[in-house]
Amino acid sequence: MSFQTRLNNLLATAFSAFVFASASASVHAETPDMDASKHTVTGAIEAGEPASLDGAVLNYDPVSLQDAARKTQELASNAVGNGDRDRVSGVLEEAETMIGIRYLWGGNTPEEGLDCSGFVRYVYEKAAGILLPRLSAQISRKGKPIAQTDLHPGDLVFFNTPRGEATHVGIYVGEHQFIHAPKTGAFIRIESMRSAYWTSRYYGARRMVA
């Protein structure tokens, strides 16, 4: 099955799951999980991340997401030279297999759950052989800075939270969409960077490949 077909199928499944989750959230408000016993990764926790993202607003548009999926392969091909094209495609393919995995503050593997930087770090290490720092603010100082107008699939996008600059990170997939692990009680998903929530918090982008 092609990358595009698998991504489209996953998006359709994930979208249905997120609609259900959104309906549930309207009845049971999401609250930060501050159980310290669950946060056992020394020096590796996104400080305050669950609380900082509690205001996130879902911004799903099935049509635009489908369009983004169809264009991702083309954009990836045009984004980098031949030497790194396979690594970028690998990052995108690995990232889309993570859609639907639960958020866990301090999580490092899909089996236990992942937070935003844990997700990015896991994908890049597995798909591209690149070992990134554990915290998103640390990752934001690696690679090459990229203007928002020059974003290519596979680039990392960073956002500010009340805990500081560049304290949230996701993987850009094209067409102003990015994959990320949002917050406690949510799942890895694709969202639009054009929503008011993310536009107001945008910090910058970095390119780790090419």
Buried (B, 14 or more C-beta within 10 A) or exposed (E): EEBBEBBBEBBBEBBEBBEEBEEEBEEEEBEBBEEEEBBEBEEBBBEBBBBBBBEBEBBBBEEBBBBBBBBBBEBBEEBBEEEBBBBBBBBBBBBBBBBBBBBBBBBBEBEEBBBBBBBBBBBBEBBBEBEBBBBBBEBBEEBEEBEEEEBBBBBBBBBBBEBEEBBBBBBBBBBBBBBBBBBBBBBBBBBBBEBEBBEEBEBBBBBBBB
